[in-house]
């Protein structure tokens, strides 16, 4: 089975399932697994154990690259908009 984790992930899907299914307190479970309490709270609030995609939901730069200039970066677009007073 090919597991694709986020590069900063501290838990695997199996550990996340463990987090979601055990009735231990947040502090006890964090100490047992060696992760932060925030990690326990975060995964207890999720419906699944898979990583979500970390790309933007709306890729604004695709429009710029398609209609203005193919090689324009986000920072170049920002500079262009500031220079023309559209974005401050």
PDB file of N, CA, C and O in Angstrom, chain B, residues numbered from 101:
ATOM      1  N   UNK B 101       0.845  -1.178   0.000  1.00  0.00           N
ATOM      2  CA  UNK B 101       0.000   0.000   0.000  1.00  0.00           C
ATOM      3  C   UNK B 101       0.888   1.237   0.000  1.00  0.00           C
ATOM      4  O   UNK B 101       1.814   1.345   0.805  1.00  0.00           O
ATOM      5  N   UNK B 102       0.606   2.162  -0.897  1.00  0.00           N
ATOM      6  CA  UNK B 102       1.392   3.377  -1.035  1.00  0.00           C
ATOM      7  C   UNK B 102       0.800   4.474  -0.158  1.00  0.00           C
ATOM      8  O   UNK B 102      -0.293   4.967  -0.435  1.00  0.00           O
ATOM      9  N   UNK B 103       1.512   4.857   0.893  1.00  0.00           N
ATOM     10  CA  UNK B 103       1.050   5.903   1.795  1.00  0.00           C
ATOM     11  C   UNK B 103       1.782   7.182   1.437  1.00  0.00           C
ATOM     12  O   UNK B 103       3.012   7.221   1.446  1.00  0.00           O
ATOM     13  N   UNK B 104       1.033   8.224   1.122  1.00  0.00           N
ATOM     14  CA  UNK B 104       1.626   9.514   0.786  1.00  0.00           C
ATOM     15  C   UNK B 104       1.345  10.473   1.935  1.00  0.00           C
ATOM     16  O   UNK B 104       0.201  10.868   2.158  1.00  0.00           O
ATOM     17  N   UNK B 105       2.384  10.841   2.656  1.00  0.00           N
ATOM     18  CA  UNK B 105       2.241  11.727   3.805  1.00  0.00           C
ATOM     19  C   UNK B 105       2.732  13.119   3.451  1.00  0.00           C
ATOM     20  O   UNK B 105       3.601  13.289   2.596  1.00  0.00           O
ATOM     21  N   UNK B 106       2.167  14.101   4.114  1.00  0.00           N
ATOM     22  CA  UNK B 106       2.662  15.462   4.027  1.00  0.00           C
ATOM     23  C   UNK B 106       4.080  15.464   4.573  1.00  0.00           C
ATOM     24  O   UNK B 106       4.373  14.705   5.497  1.00  0.00           O
ATOM     25  N   UNK B 107       4.969  16.289   4.036  1.00  0.00           N
ATOM     26  CA  UNK B 107       6.374  16.215   4.432  1.00  0.00           C
ATOM     27  C   UNK B 107       6.614  16.538   5.909  1.00  0.00           C
ATOM     28  O   UNK B 107       7.637  16.133   6.460  1.00  0.00           O
ATOM     29  N   UNK B 108       5.707  17.248   6.554  1.00  0.00           N
ATOM     30  CA  UNK B 108       5.868  17.570   7.973  1.00  0.00           C
ATOM     31  C   UNK B 108       4.971  16.716   8.868  1.00  0.00           C
ATOM     32  O   UNK B 108       4.802  17.030  10.046  1.00  0.00           O
ATOM     33  N   UNK B 109       4.408  15.665   8.339  1.00  0.00           N
ATOM     34  CA  UNK B 109       3.486  14.818   9.104  1.00  0.00           C
ATOM     35  C   UNK B 109       4.218  14.116  10.249  1.00  0.00           C
ATOM     36  O   UNK B 109       5.314  13.585  10.071  1.00  0.00           O
ATOM     37  N   UNK B 110       3.592  14.125  11.423  1.00  0.00           N
ATOM     38  CA  UNK B 110       4.175  13.444  12.586  1.00  0.00           C
ATOM     39  C   UNK B 110       3.477  12.135  12.880  1.00  0.00           C
ATOM     40  O   UNK B 110       3.911  11.375  13.746  1.00  0.00           O
ATOM     41  N   UNK B 111       2.394  11.866  12.162  1.00  0.00           N
ATOM     42  CA  UNK B 111       1.639  10.644  12.387  1.00  0.00           C
ATOM     43  C   UNK B 111       1.329   9.959  11.056  1.00  0.00           C
ATOM     44  O   UNK B 111       1.328  10.597  10.003  1.00  0.00           O
ATOM     45  N   UNK B 112       1.070   8.665  11.118  1.00  0.00           N
ATOM     46  CA  UNK B 112       0.671   7.889   9.947  1.00  0.00           C
ATOM     47  C   UNK B 112      -0.835   7.662  10.021  1.00  0.00           C
ATOM     48  O   UNK B 112      -1.437   7.908  11.066  1.00  0.00           O
ATOM     49  N   UNK B 113      -1.456   7.201   8.940  1.00  0.00           N
ATOM     50  CA  UNK B 113      -2.892   6.913   9.010  1.00  0.00           C
ATOM     51  C   UNK B 113      -3.256   5.914  10.109  1.00  0.00           C
ATOM     52  O   UNK B 113      -4.322   6.030  10.713  1.00  0.00           O
ATOM     53  N   UNK B 114      -2.399   4.948  10.374  1.00  0.00           N
ATOM     54  CA  UNK B 114      -2.687   3.980  11.442  1.00  0.00           C
ATOM     55  C   UNK B 114      -2.690   4.660  12.811  1.00  0.00           C
ATOM     56  O   UNK B 114      -3.557   4.382  13.640  1.00  0.00           O
ATOM     57  N   UNK B 115      -1.732   5.540  13.048  1.00  0.00           N
ATOM     58  CA  UNK B 115      -1.690   6.264  14.332  1.00  0.00           C
ATOM     59  C   UNK B 115      -2.866   7.227  14.452  1.00  0.00           C
ATOM     60  O   UNK B 115      -3.393   7.430  15.545  1.00  0.00           O
ATOM     61  N   UNK B 116      -3.280   7.823  13.328  1.00  0.00           N
ATOM     62  CA  UNK B 116      -4.417   8.744  13.348  1.00  0.00           C
ATOM     63  C   UNK B 116      -5.701   7.999  13.696  1.00  0.00           C
ATOM     64  O   UNK B 116      -6.536   8.508  14.444  1.00  0.00           O
ATOM     65  N   UNK B 117      -5.859   6.787  13.152  1.00  0.00           N
ATOM     66  CA  UNK B 117      -7.016   5.966  13.496  1.00  0.00           C
ATOM     67  C   UNK B 117      -6.991   5.633  14.982  1.00  0.00           C
ATOM     68  O   UNK B 117      -8.024   5.654  15.652  1.00  0.00           O
ATOM     69  N   UNK B 118      -5.810   5.327  15.486  1.00  0.00           N
ATOM     70  CA  UNK B 118      -5.606   5.044  16.909  1.00  0.00           C
ATOM     71  C   UNK B 118      -6.019   6.252  17.748  1.00  0.00           C
ATOM     72  O   UNK B 118      -6.684   6.101  18.773  1.00  0.00           O
ATOM     73  N   UNK B 119      -5.623   7.454  17.311  1.00  0.00           N
ATOM     74  CA  UNK B 119      -5.969   8.694  18.013  1.00  0.00           C
ATOM     75  C   UNK B 119      -7.483   8.875  18.054  1.00  0.00           C
ATOM     76  O   UNK B 119      -8.044   9.241  19.086  1.00  0.00           O
ATOM     77  N   UNK B 120      -8.135   8.619  16.933  1.00  0.00           N
ATOM     78  CA  UNK B 120      -9.578   8.836  16.845  1.00  0.00           C
ATOM     79  C   UNK B 120     -10.397   7.788  17.599  1.00  0.00           C
ATOM     80  O   UNK B 120     -11.524   8.060  18.011  1.00  0.00           O
ATOM     81  N   UNK B 121      -9.838   6.601  17.780  1.00  0.00           N
ATOM     82  CA  UNK B 121     -10.634   5.532  18.381  1.00  0.00           C
ATOM     83  C   UNK B 121     -10.433   5.352  19.884  1.00  0.00           C
ATOM     84  O   UNK B 121     -11.314   4.820  20.560  1.00  0.00           O
ATOM     85  N   UNK B 122      -9.287   5.787  20.418  1.00  0.00           N
ATOM     86  CA  UNK B 122      -9.043   5.583  21.852  1.00  0.00           C
ATOM     87  C   UNK B 122      -9.746   6.637  22.699  1.00  0.00           C
ATOM     88  O   UNK B 122      -9.752   7.814  22.338  1.00  0.00           O
ATOM     89  N   UNK B 123     -10.342   6.228  23.828  1.00  0.00           N
ATOM     90  CA  UNK B 123     -11.042   7.179  24.690  1.00  0.00           C
ATOM     91  C   UNK B 123     -10.141   7.859  25.731  1.00  0.00           C
ATOM     92  O   UNK B 123     -10.652   8.478  26.664  1.00  0.00           O
ATOM     93  N   UNK B 124      -8.821   7.756  25.593  1.00  0.00           N
ATOM     94  CA  UNK B 124      -7.918   8.392  26.556  1.00  0.00           C
ATOM     95  C   UNK B 124      -8.004   9.912  26.465  1.00  0.00           C
ATOM     96  O   UNK B 124      -8.463  10.458  25.462  1.00  0.00           O
ATOM     97  N   UNK B 125      -7.556  10.592  27.523  1.00  0.00           N
ATOM     98  CA  UNK B 125      -7.534  12.050  27.488  1.00  0.00           C
ATOM     99  C   UNK B 125      -6.478  12.513  26.495  1.00  0.00           C
ATOM    100  O   UNK B 125      -5.587  11.755  26.112  1.00  0.00           O
ATOM    101  N   UNK B 126      -6.595  13.761  26.090  1.00  0.00           N
ATOM    102  CA  UNK B 126      -5.665  14.338  25.110  1.00  0.00           C
ATOM    103  C   UNK B 126      -4.244  14.295  25.644  1.00  0.00           C
ATOM    104  O   UNK B 126      -3.328  13.905  24.919  1.00  0.00           O
ATOM    105  N   UNK B 127      -4.040  14.687  26.894  1.00  0.00           N
ATOM    106  CA  UNK B 127      -2.700  14.725  27.479  1.00  0.00           C
ATOM    107  C   UNK B 127      -2.075  13.331  27.570  1.00  0.00           C
ATOM    108  O   UNK B 127      -0.903  13.153  27.239  1.00  0.00           O
ATOM    109  N   UNK B 128      -2.852  12.349  28.015  1.00  0.00           N
ATOM    110  CA  UNK B 128      -2.325  10.986  28.146  1.00  0.00           C
ATOM    111  C   UNK B 128      -1.978  10.374  26.791  1.00  0.00           C
ATOM    112  O   UNK B 128      -0.953   9.708  26.646  1.00  0.00           O
ATOM    113  N   UNK B 129      -2.838  10.605  25.806  1.00  0.00           N
ATOM    114  CA  UNK B 129      -2.590  10.055  24.482  1.00  0.00           C
ATOM    115  C   UNK B 129      -1.385  10.729  23.817  1.00  0.00           C
ATOM    116  O   UNK B 129      -0.606  10.067  23.131  1.00  0.00           O
ATOM    117  N   UNK B 130      -1.232  12.033  24.016  1.00  0.00           N
ATOM    118  CA  UNK B 130      -0.081  12.749  23.463  1.00  0.00           C
ATOM    119  C   UNK B 130       1.215  12.234  24.083  1.00  0.00           C
ATOM    120  O   UNK B 130       2.210  12.047  23.383  1.00  0.00           O
ATOM    121  N   UNK B 131       1.204  12.009  25.386  1.00  0.00           N
ATOM    122  CA  UNK B 131       2.396  11.482  26.057  1.00  0.00           C
ATOM    123  C   UNK B 131       2.704  10.058  25.588  1.00  0.00           C
ATOM    124  O   UNK B 131       3.866   9.704  25.390  1.00  0.00           O
ATOM    125  N   UNK B 132       1.676   9.256  25.414  1.00  0.00           N
ATOM    126  CA  UNK B 132       1.862   7.869  24.981  1.00  0.00           C
ATOM    127  C   UNK B 132       2.440   7.783  23.573  1.00  0.00           C
ATOM    128  O   UNK B 132       3.309   6.953  23.306  1.00  0.00           O
ATOM    129  N   UNK B 133       1.958   8.639  22.671  1.00  0.00           N
ATOM    130  CA  UNK B 133       2.402   8.591  21.276  1.00  0.00           C
ATOM    131  C   UNK B 133       3.597   9.496  20.980  1.00  0.00           C
ATOM    132  O   UNK B 133       4.213   9.385  19.920  1.00  0.00           O
ATOM    133  N   UNK B 134       3.925  10.385  21.909  1.00  0.00           N
ATOM    134  CA  UNK B 134       5.064  11.275  21.711  1.00  0.00           C
ATOM    135  C   UNK B 134       4.812  12.386  20.707  1.00  0.00           C
ATOM    136  O   UNK B 134       5.716  12.779  19.970  1.00  0.00           O
ATOM    137  N   UNK B 135       3.580  12.895  20.675  1.00  0.00           N
ATOM    138  CA  UNK B 135       3.235  14.008  19.797  1.00  0.00           C
ATOM    139  C   UNK B 135       2.635  15.131  20.644  1.00  0.00           C
ATOM    140  O   UNK B 135       2.362  14.951  21.830  1.00  0.00           O
ATOM    141  N   UNK B 136       2.436  16.283  20.020  1.00  0.00           N
ATOM    142  CA  UNK B 136       1.842  17.406  20.735  1.00  0.00           C
ATOM    143  C   UNK B 136       0.353  17.180  20.973  1.00  0.00           C
ATOM    144  O   UNK B 136      -0.306  16.446  20.236  1.00  0.00           O
ATOM    145  N   UNK B 137      -0.159  17.821  22.009  1.00  0.00           N
ATOM    146  CA  UNK B 137      -1.593  17.736  22.292  1.00  0.00           C
ATOM    147  C   UNK B 137      -2.409  18.333  21.157  1.00  0.00           C
ATOM    148  O   UNK B 137      -3.516  17.873  20.877  1.00  0.00           O
ATOM    149  N   UNK B 138      -1.866  19.359  20.500  1.00  0.00           N
ATOM    150  CA  UNK B 138      -2.556  19.964  19.354  1.00  0.00           C
ATOM    151  C   UNK B 138      -2.772  18.938  18.239  1.00  0.00           C
ATOM    152  O   UNK B 138      -3.803  18.952  17.568  1.00  0.00           O
ATOM    153  N   UNK B 139      -1.802  18.056  18.048  1.00  0.00           N
ATOM    154  CA  UNK B 139      -1.929  17.017  17.029  1.00  0.00           C
ATOM    155  C   UNK B 139      -3.091  16.085  17.365  1.00  0.00           C
ATOM    156  O   UNK B 139      -3.864  15.707  16.485  1.00  0.00           O
ATOM    157  N   UNK B 140      -3.212  15.722  18.625  1.00  0.00           N
ATOM    158  CA  UNK B 140      -4.311  14.849  19.061  1.00  0.00           C
ATOM    159  C   UNK B 140      -5.647  15.540  18.826  1.00  0.00           C
ATOM    160  O   UNK B 140      -6.574  14.935  18.286  1.00  0.00           O
ATOM    161  N   UNK B 141      -5.751  16.806  19.229  1.00  0.00           N
ATOM    162  CA  UNK B 141      -7.004  17.552  19.049  1.00  0.00           C
ATOM    163  C   UNK B 141      -7.345  17.686  17.566  1.00  0.00           C
ATOM    164  O   UNK B 141      -8.506  17.542  17.182  1.00  0.00           O
ATOM    165  N   UNK B 142      -6.350  17.958  16.739  1.00  0.00           N
ATOM    166  CA  UNK B 142      -6.568  18.138  15.305  1.00  0.00           C
ATOM    167  C   UNK B 142      -7.125  16.863  14.669  1.00  0.00           C
ATOM    168  O   UNK B 142      -8.102  16.913  13.921  1.00  0.00           O
ATOM    169  N   UNK B 143      -6.498  15.715  14.969  1.00  0.00           N
ATOM    170  CA  UNK B 143      -6.931  14.471  14.323  1.00  0.00           C
ATOM    171  C   UNK B 143      -8.221  13.927  14.913  1.00  0.00           C
ATOM    172  O   UNK B 143      -8.930  13.176  14.243  1.00  0.00           O
ATOM    173  N   UNK B 144      -8.537  14.283  16.136  1.00  0.00           N
ATOM    174  CA  UNK B 144      -9.833  13.865  16.685  1.00  0.00           C
ATOM    175  C   UNK B 144     -10.975  14.614  16.019  1.00  0.00           C
ATOM    176  O   UNK B 144     -12.103  14.121  15.993  1.00  0.00           O
ATOM    177  N   UNK B 145     -10.706  15.782  15.487  1.00  0.00           N
ATOM    178  CA  UNK B 145     -11.736  16.574  14.821  1.00  0.00           C
ATOM    179  C   UNK B 145     -11.934  16.221  13.358  1.00  0.00           C
ATOM    180  O   UNK B 145     -12.877  16.711  12.738  1.00  0.00           O
ATOM    181  N   UNK B 146     -11.075  15.386  12.784  1.00  0.00           N
ATOM    182  CA  UNK B 146     -11.185  15.021  11.373  1.00  0.00           C
ATOM    183  C   UNK B 146     -12.069  13.790  11.197  1.00  0.00           C
ATOM    184  O   UNK B 146     -12.181  12.946  12.086  1.00  0.00           O
ATOM    185  N   UNK B 147     -12.691  13.716  10.028  1.00  0.00           N
ATOM    186  CA  UNK B 147     -13.532  12.562   9.708  1.00  0.00           C
ATOM    187  C   UNK B 147     -12.731  11.407   9.127  1.00  0.00           C
ATOM    188  O   UNK B 147     -13.132  10.250   9.250  1.00  0.00           O
ATOM    189  N   UNK B 148     -11.599  11.712   8.495  1.00  0.00           N
ATOM    190  CA  UNK B 148     -10.790  10.654   7.892  1.00  0.00           C
ATOM    191  C   UNK B 148      -9.382  10.694   8.479  1.00  0.00           C
ATOM    192  O   UNK B 148      -9.049  11.575   9.272  1.00  0.00           O
ATOM    193  N   UNK B 149      -8.565   9.726   8.077  1.00  0.00           N
ATOM    194  CA  UNK B 149      -7.190   9.669   8.572  1.00  0.00           C
ATOM    195  C   UNK B 149      -6.183  10.031   7.478  1.00  0.00           C
ATOM    196  O   UNK B 149      -4.973   9.944   7.691  1.00  0.00           O
ATOM    197  N   UNK B 150      -6.682  10.437   6.307  1.00  0.00           N
ATOM    198  CA  UNK B 150      -5.815  10.782   5.181  1.00  0.00           C
ATOM    199  C   UNK B 150      -5.439  12.256   5.215  1.00  0.00           C
ATOM    200  O   UNK B 150      -6.207  13.099   5.680  1.00  0.00           O
ATOM    201  N   UNK B 151      -4.224  12.557   4.707  1.00  0.00           N
ATOM    202  CA  UNK B 151      -3.806  13.944   4.560  1.00  0.00           C
ATOM    203  C   UNK B 151      -4.671  14.635   3.521  1.00  0.00           C
ATOM    204  O   UNK B 151      -5.029  14.044   2.503  1.00  0.00           O
ATOM    205  N   UNK B 152      -5.000  15.880   3.782  1.00  0.00           N
ATOM    206  CA  UNK B 152      -5.723  16.665   2.788  1.00  0.00           C
ATOM    207  C   UNK B 152      -4.715  17.300   1.843  1.00  0.00           C
ATOM    208  O   UNK B 152      -3.562  17.499   2.225  1.00  0.00           O
ATOM    209  N   UNK B 153      -5.121  17.622   0.621  1.00  0.00           N
ATOM    210  CA  UNK B 153      -4.189  18.295  -0.286  1.00  0.00           C
ATOM    211  C   UNK B 153      -3.848  19.679   0.247  1.00  0.00           C
ATOM    212  O   UNK B 153      -4.694  20.350   0.838  1.00  0.00           O
ATOM    213  N   UNK B 154      -2.619  20.098   0.038  1.00  0.00           N
ATOM    214  CA  UNK B 154      -2.173  21.393   0.545  1.00  0.00           C
ATOM    215  C   UNK B 154      -2.045  22.446  -0.543  1.00  0.00           C
ATOM    216  O   UNK B 154      -1.435  23.494  -0.325  1.00  0.00           O
ATOM    217  N   UNK B 155      -2.611  22.180  -1.709  1.00  0.00           N
ATOM    218  CA  UNK B 155      -2.622  23.189  -2.753  1.00  0.00           C
ATOM    219  C   UNK B 155      -3.796  24.120  -2.527  1.00  0.00           C
ATOM    220  O   UNK B 155      -4.784  23.744  -1.896  1.00  0.00           O
ATOM    221  N   UNK B 156      -3.691  25.312  -3.033  1.00  0.00           N
ATOM    222  CA  UNK B 156      -4.770  26.277  -2.878  1.00  0.00           C
ATOM    223  C   UNK B 156      -6.021  25.781  -3.594  1.00  0.00           C
ATOM    224  O   UNK B 156      -5.933  25.118  -4.627  1.00  0.00           O
ATOM    225  N   UNK B 157      -7.168  26.102  -3.046  1.00  0.00           N
ATOM    226  CA  UNK B 157      -8.412  25.680  -3.677  1.00  0.00           C
ATOM    227  C   UNK B 157      -8.668  26.473  -4.953  1.00  0.00           C
ATOM    228  O   UNK B 157      -9.225  25.953  -5.921  1.00  0.00           O
ATOM    229  N   UNK B 158      -8.257  27.728  -4.942  1.00  0.00           N
ATOM    230  CA  UNK B 158      -8.392  28.556  -6.138  1.00  0.00           C
ATOM    231  C   UNK B 158      -6.982  28.955  -6.576  1.00  0.00           C
ATOM    232  O   UNK B 158      -6.293  29.685  -5.862  1.00  0.00           O
ATOM    233  N   UNK B 159      -6.567  28.497  -7.702  1.00  0.00           N
ATOM    234  CA  UNK B 159      -5.221  28.789  -8.186  1.00  0.00           C
ATOM    235  C   UNK B 159      -5.258  30.028  -9.070  1.00  0.00           C
ATOM    236  O   UNK B 159      -5.411  29.928 -10.287  1.00  0.00           O
ATOM    237  N   UNK B 160      -5.116  31.211  -8.444  1.00  0.00           N
ATOM    238  CA  UNK B 160      -5.226  32.476  -9.156  1.00  0.00           C
ATOM    239  C   UNK B 160      -4.135  32.644 -10.208  1.00  0.00           C
ATOM    240  O   UNK B 160      -4.365  33.260 -11.249  1.00  0.00           O
ATOM    241  N   UNK B 161      -2.956  32.102  -9.943  1.00  0.00           N
ATOM    242  CA  UNK B 161      -1.846  32.302 -10.871  1.00  0.00           C
ATOM    243  C   UNK B 161      -2.084  31.577 -12.194  1.00  0.00           C
ATOM    244  O   UNK B 161      -1.472  31.932 -13.201  1.00  0.00           O
ATOM    245  N   UNK B 162      -2.946  30.586 -12.216  1.00  0.00           N
ATOM    246  CA  UNK B 162      -3.219  29.902 -13.495  1.00  0.00           C
ATOM    247  C   UNK B 162      -3.851  30.850 -14.486  1.00  0.00           C
ATOM    248  O   UNK B 162      -3.543  30.799 -15.677  1.00  0.00           O
ATOM    249  N   UNK B 163      -4.731  31.714 -14.013  1.00  0.00           N
ATOM    250  CA  UNK B 163      -5.379  32.684 -14.900  1.00  0.00           C
ATOM    251  C   UNK B 163      -4.347  33.656 -15.444  1.00  0.00           C
ATOM    252  O   UNK B 163      -4.342  33.968 -16.634  1.00  0.00           O
ATOM    253  N   UNK B 164      -3.480  34.128 -14.571  1.00  0.00           N
ATOM    254  CA  UNK B 164      -2.434  35.071 -14.994  1.00  0.00           C
ATOM    255  C   UNK B 164      -1.538  34.421 -16.035  1.00  0.00           C
ATOM    256  O   UNK B 164      -1.229  35.028 -17.060  1.00  0.00           O
ATOM    257  N   UNK B 165      -1.126  33.208 -15.781  1.00  0.00           N
ATOM    258  CA  UNK B 165      -0.223  32.533 -16.705  1.00  0.00           C
ATOM    259  C   UNK B 165      -0.894  32.219 -18.035  1.00  0.00           C
ATOM    260  O   UNK B 165      -0.230  32.170 -19.070  1.00  0.00           O
ATOM    261  N   UNK B 166      -2.183  32.010 -18.013  1.00  0.00           N
ATOM    262  CA  UNK B 166      -2.878  31.677 -19.258  1.00  0.00           C
ATOM    263  C   UNK B 166      -3.159  32.918 -20.100  1.00  0.00           C
ATOM    264  O   UNK B 166      -3.048  32.871 -21.325  1.00  0.00           O
ATOM    265  N   UNK B 167      -3.525  34.038 -19.449  1.00  0.00           N
ATOM    266  CA  UNK B 167      -3.980  35.202 -20.200  1.00  0.00           C
ATOM    267  C   UNK B 167      -2.992  36.364 -20.237  1.00  0.00           C
ATOM    268  O   UNK B 167      -3.091  37.196 -21.139  1.00  0.00           O
ATOM    269  N   UNK B 168      -2.054  36.463 -19.315  1.00  0.00           N
ATOM    270  CA  UNK B 168      -1.128  37.602 -19.294  1.00  0.00           C
ATOM    271  C   UNK B 168       0.263  37.191 -19.738  1.00  0.00           C
ATOM    272  O   UNK B 168       0.741  37.636 -20.782  1.00  0.00           O
ATOM    273  N   UNK B 169       0.917  36.343 -18.951  1.00  0.00           N
ATOM    274  CA  UNK B 169       2.276  35.913 -19.294  1.00  0.00           C
ATOM    275  C   UNK B 169       2.521  34.544 -18.681  1.00  0.00           C
ATOM    276  O   UNK B 169       2.248  34.316 -17.503  1.00  0.00           O
ATOM    277  N   UNK B 170       3.036  33.649 -19.492  1.00  0.00           N
ATOM    278  CA  UNK B 170       3.215  32.263 -19.076  1.00  0.00           C
ATOM    279  C   UNK B 170       4.190  32.075 -17.915  1.00  0.00           C
ATOM    280  O   UNK B 170       3.990  31.196 -17.077  1.00  0.00           O
ATOM    281  N   UNK B 171       5.238  32.889 -17.860  1.00  0.00           N
ATOM    282  CA  UNK B 171       6.274  32.713 -16.849  1.00  0.00           C
ATOM    283  C   UNK B 171       6.146  33.615 -15.636  1.00  0.00           C
ATOM    284  O   UNK B 171       7.079  33.692 -14.836  1.00  0.00           O
ATOM    285  N   UNK B 172       5.015  34.305 -15.472  1.00  0.00           N
ATOM    286  CA  UNK B 172       4.869  35.269 -14.372  1.00  0.00           C
ATOM    287  C   UNK B 172       4.639  34.560 -13.042  1.00  0.00           C
ATOM    288  O   UNK B 172       3.810  33.654 -12.948  1.00  0.00           O
ATOM    289  N   UNK B 173       5.377  34.977 -12.017  1.00  0.00           N
ATOM    290  CA  UNK B 173       5.219  34.407 -10.681  1.00  0.00           C
ATOM    291  C   UNK B 173       4.197  35.219  -9.886  1.00  0.00           C
ATOM    292  O   UNK B 173       3.756  36.282 -10.323  1.00  0.00           O
ATOM    293  N   UNK B 174       3.830  34.703  -8.715  1.00  0.00           N
ATOM    294  CA  UNK B 174       2.893  35.432  -7.859  1.00  0.00           C
ATOM    295  C   UNK B 174       3.481  36.759  -7.396  1.00  0.00           C
ATOM    296  O   UNK B 174       2.783  37.772  -7.356  1.00  0.00           O
ATOM    297  N   UNK B 175       4.766  36.752  -7.046  1.00  0.00           N
ATOM    298  CA  UNK B 175       5.382  37.992  -6.577  1.00  0.00           C
ATOM    299  C   UNK B 175       5.468  39.022  -7.703  1.00  0.00           C
ATOM    300  O   UNK B 175       5.292  40.216  -7.460  1.00  0.00           O
ATOM    301  N   UNK B 176       5.735  38.573  -8.932  1.00  0.00           N
ATOM    302  CA  UNK B 176       5.780  39.496 -10.070  1.00  0.00           C
ATOM    303  C   UNK B 176       4.390  40.078 -10.330  1.00  0.00           C
ATOM    304  O   UNK B 176       4.258  41.258 -10.655  1.00  0.00           O
ATOM    305  N   UNK B 177       3.361  39.252 -10.188  1.00  0.00           N
ATOM    306  CA  UNK B 177       1.996  39.744 -10.346  1.00  0.00           C
ATOM    307  C   UNK B 177       1.667  40.779  -9.278  1.00  0.00           C
ATOM    308  O   UNK B 177       1.057  41.807  -9.573  1.00  0.00           O
ATOM    309  N   UNK B 178       2.066  40.515  -8.050  1.00  0.00           N
ATOM    310  CA  UNK B 178       1.831  41.457  -6.961  1.00  0.00           C
ATOM    311  C   UNK B 178       2.515  42.790  -7.244  1.00  0.00           C
ATOM    312  O   UNK B 178       1.905  43.845  -7.073  1.00  0.00           O
ATOM    313  N   UNK B 179       3.772  42.755  -7.674  1.00  0.00           N
ATOM    314  CA  UNK B 179       4.504  43.986  -8.007  1.00  0.00           C
ATOM    315  C   UNK B 179       3.808  44.746  -9.130  1.00  0.00           C
ATOM    316  O   UNK B 179       3.720  45.972  -9.079  1.00  0.00           O
ATOM    317  N   UNK B 180       3.318  44.046 -10.132  1.00  0.00           N
ATOM    318  CA  UNK B 180       2.615  44.670 -11.248  1.00  0.00           C
ATOM    319  C   UNK B 180       1.351  45.374 -10.762  1.00  0.00           C
ATOM    320  O   UNK B 180       1.085  46.508 -11.161  1.00  0.00           O
ATOM    321  N   UNK B 181       0.574  44.718  -9.911  1.00  0.00           N
ATOM    322  CA  UNK B 181      -0.655  45.303  -9.406  1.00  0.00           C
ATOM    323  C   UNK B 181      -0.384  46.502  -8.504  1.00  0.00           C
ATOM    324  O   UNK B 181      -1.127  47.483  -8.549  1.00  0.00           O
ATOM    325  N   UNK B 182       0.648  46.443  -7.699  1.00  0.00           N
ATOM    326  CA  UNK B 182       1.013  47.570  -6.832  1.00  0.00           C
ATOM    327  C   UNK B 182       1.484  48.743  -7.697  1.00  0.00           C
ATOM    328  O   UNK B 182       1.105  49.890  -7.458  1.00  0.00           O
ATOM    329  N   UNK B 183       2.300  48.451  -8.688  1.00  0.00           N
ATOM    330  CA  UNK B 183       2.835  49.494  -9.570  1.00  0.00           C
ATOM    331  C   UNK B 183       1.725  50.251 -10.287  1.00  0.00           C
ATOM    332  O   UNK B 183       1.853  51.453 -10.519  1.00  0.00           O
ATOM    333  N   UNK B 184       0.633  49.565 -10.644  1.00  0.00           N
ATOM    334  CA  UNK B 184      -0.467  50.212 -11.346  1.00  0.00           C
ATOM    335  C   UNK B 184      -1.580  50.659 -10.405  1.00  0.00           C
ATOM    336  O   UNK B 184      -2.639  51.087 -10.863  1.00  0.00           O
ATOM    337  N   UNK B 185      -1.357  50.566  -9.110  1.00  0.00           N
ATOM    338  CA  UNK B 185      -2.315  51.076  -8.122  1.00  0.00           C
ATOM    339  C   UNK B 185      -3.561  50.239  -7.951  1.00  0.00           C
ATOM    340  O   UNK B 185      -4.534  50.714  -7.365  1.00  0.00           O
ATOM    341  N   UNK B 186      -3.570  49.012  -8.439  1.00  0.00           N
ATOM    342  CA  UNK B 186      -4.734  48.149  -8.298  1.00  0.00           C
ATOM    343  C   UNK B 186      -4.742  47.496  -6.918  1.00  0.00           C
ATOM    344  O   UNK B 186      -5.803  47.292  -6.328  1.00  0.00           O
ATOM    345  N   UNK B 187      -3.581  47.178  -6.419  1.00  0.00           N
ATOM    346  CA  UNK B 187      -3.438  46.483  -5.142  1.00  0.00           C
ATOM    347  C   UNK B 187      -2.399  47.218  -4.298  1.00  0.00           C
ATOM    348  O   UNK B 187      -1.292  47.486  -4.765  1.00  0.00           O
ATOM    349  N   UNK B 188      -2.748  47.534  -3.090  1.00  0.00           N
ATOM    350  CA  UNK B 188      -1.795  48.267  -2.234  1.00  0.00           C
ATOM    351  C   UNK B 188      -1.373  47.429  -1.053  1.00  0.00           C
ATOM    352  O   UNK B 188      -0.578  47.880  -0.228  1.00  0.00           O
TER     353      UNK B 188
END
